């Protein structure tokens, strides 16, 4: 929230939107981290949501961990690293991606800016993800798939609330004990 206040980007709602795209199977921490990285690299919230959906579908189709799939997609797109995407069945050819994107803009691939080249990569990854895994959610169904992941995310959110409630008390004792080393020594002795 503090980072969003400084940058003007609503990271909390963007993170929730990414979680929704994965049907609640991605933790807030993972969604927030990847969202911040993706935003810094020029991805839109729509693209981040699409990558979340693509990660969910790829993880269902390939039997992979959703968090790993999502992180691979984010890093693969933001760094334009084909090796990260290979394990998801996405073969990124930078030459083809930039040529296809430039043609969609009516440009030559050599005329693309750095930002446009990064968008070319994002569009190519999203295109291949949709092509390979777009229909998987309809085929598998949502009722019984990855319920354990959803439970783990819900448990993580409960633990985060508990941490927030306990933090002021822990901070008070931590401050008191560091400022009163004799008391800290006596507390450890007890």
C-alpha positions in Angstrom: 0.0 0.0 0.0 2.9 2.4 0.9 4.6 1.7 -2.5 1.3 2.2 -4.3 0.9 5.6 -2.5 4.3 6.7 -3.7 4.0 5.5 -7.3 0.3 6.2 -7.8 -0.4 2.6 -8.9 -3.1 0.7 -7.0 -1.0 -2.3 -6.2 -3.4 -3.8 -3.7 -6.3 -4.0 -6.2 -3.9 -5.1 -9.0 -2.7 -7.9 -6.7 -6.2 -8.9 -5.9 -7.0 -8.9 -9.6 -4.0 -11.2 -10.3 -5.2 -13.6 -7.5 -8.7 -13.6 -9.0 -7.2 -14.5 -12.4 -5.6 -17.6 -10.8 -8.9 -18.4 -9.1 -7.3 -17.8 -5.7 -4.5 -20.2 -6.1 -1.7 -17.6 -5.9 -0.8 -16.1 -2.6 -1.0 -12.3 -2.0 2.8 -12.1 -1.5 3.6 -13.9 -4.8 1.0 -11.9 -6.8 2.2 -8.6 -5.3 5.8 -9.3 -6.0 5.2 -10.4 -9.5 2.8 -7.5 -10.1 5.4 -5.0 -9.0 8.1 -6.6 -11.2 5.8 -6.8 -14.2 4.6 -3.2 -13.7 8.2 -1.9 -13.4 9.0 -3.8 -16.7 6.0 -2.1 -18.5 3.3 -4.7 -18.3 -0.2 -3.5 -17.9 -2.6 -4.8 -15.2 -4.5 -6.5 -18.0 -1.4 -8.3 -19.2 -0.6 -9.4 -15.7 -4.1 -10.8 -15.3 -3.7 -12.7 -18.6 -0.4 -14.1 -17.4 -2.1 -15.2 -14.2 -4.8 -17.0 -16.2 -2.1 -18.5 -18.5 -0.2 -19.7 -15.5 -3.3 -21.3 -14.0 -4.1 -23.1 -17.2 -0.5 -24.2 -17.9 -0.2 -25.6 -14.4 -3.4 -27.5 -14.8 -2.4 -28.9 -18.2 1.2 -29.8 -17.2 0.7 -30.7 -13.5 3.0 -28.0 -12.4 3.0 -25.7 -9.4 1.0 -22.6 -10.2 3.4 -20.2 -8.4 6.4 -21.6 -10.3 4.5 -21.3 -13.6 3.4 -17.8 -12.9 6.9 -16.7 -11.9 8.4 -18.3 -15.0 5.9 -16.4 -17.2 6.6 -13.1 -15.5 10.4 -13.5 -15.5 10.3 -15.0 -19.0 8.3 -12.0 -20.4 10.1 -9.3 -18.4 13.6 -10.6 -19.1 12.8 -12.1 -22.6 14.4 -15.3 -21.5 13.2 -18.3 -23.6 14.8 -20.8 -21.2 12.3 -19.9 -18.5 9.4 -20.4 -20.8 10.5 -23.7 -22.4 9.3 -25.8 -19.5 5.8 -24.4 -20.0 5.8 -25.4 -23.6 6.2 -21.8 -24.8 8.9 -21.5 -27.5 9.9 -17.8 -27.6 11.6 -16.7 -30.8 12.5 -13.1 -30.4 12.9 -12.5 -34.1 9.4 -13.9 -34.8 7.8 -12.1 -31.9 9.2 -8.7 -32.9 8.4 -9.2 -36.6 4.8 -10.2 -35.8 4.3 -7.3 -33.4 5.9 -4.8 -35.8 3.6 -6.0 -38.6 0.5 -5.5 -36.3 1.7 -1.8 -35.9 2.5 -1.3 -39.5 6.2 -1.0 -38.8 9.4 -2.7 -39.6 10.8 -4.7 -36.7 13.9 -2.5 -36.7 11.7 0.5 -36.0 10.4 -0.9 -32.7 11.4 1.0 -29.5 12.7 -1.0 -26.5 9.2 -0.8 -24.9 7.6 -2.1 -28.1 10.0 -5.0 -28.2 9.0 -5.9 -24.6 5.4 -5.7 -25.6 6.2 -8.0 -28.6 7.5 -10.6 -26.1 4.5 -10.2 -23.8 2.0 -10.6 -26.7 3.8 -13.6 -28.1 3.8 -15.4 -24.8 0.2 -14.6 -24.2 -0.7 -15.7 -27.8 1.1 -19.1 -27.3 -0.4 -19.6 -23.9 -3.9 -19.0 -25.2 -3.2 -21.3 -28.2 -1.8 -24.1 -26.1 -3.8 -23.9 -22.8 -6.8 -21.6 -23.4 -9.4 -24.3 -23.5 -8.0 -26.3 -20.6 -10.1 -24.7 -17.9 -13.3 -25.6 -19.7 -12.2 -29.2 -20.2 -11.1 -29.8 -16.6 -13.7 -27.8 -14.7 -13.1 -25.7 -11.7 -14.9 -27.5 -8.9 -12.3 -30.0 -7.7 -9.1 -28.8 -9.3 -6.4 -27.3 -7.0 -8.5 -27.1 -3.9 -5.4 -27.7 -1.8 -3.7 -24.7 -3.4 -6.7 -22.6 -2.6 -6.7 -23.8 1.0 -3.0 -23.0 1.4 -3.5 -19.5 0.1 -6.5 -19.0 2.4 -4.4 -20.3 5.4 -1.5 -17.9 4.4 -4.0 -15.0 4.4 -5.2 -15.9 7.9 -1.6 -16.2 9.1 -0.8 -12.7 7.7 -3.8 -11.2 9.6 -2.5 -12.9 12.8 1.0 -11.4 12.2 -0.5 -8.0 11.7 -2.4 -8.3 15.0 0.7 -9.5 16.9 3.2 -7.1 15.4 2.5 -4.1 17.6 3.0 -6.2 20.8 6.2 -7.8 19.4 7.5 -4.4 18.4 6.8 -3.0 21.8 8.7 -5.8 23.6 11.5 -5.8 21.0 12.0 -2.0 21.5 11.8 -2.2 25.3 14.3 -5.1 25.5 16.8 -3.5 23.1 16.7 -0.3 25.0 17.0 -2.1 28.4 19.7 -4.7 27.9 19.6 -5.7 31.6 15.9 -6.5 31.3 16.6 -8.5 28.2 19.3 -10.5 30.0 17.0 -11.1 32.9 14.2 -12.2 30.5 16.5 -14.6 28.8 17.7 -16.0 32.1 14.1 -16.6 33.2 
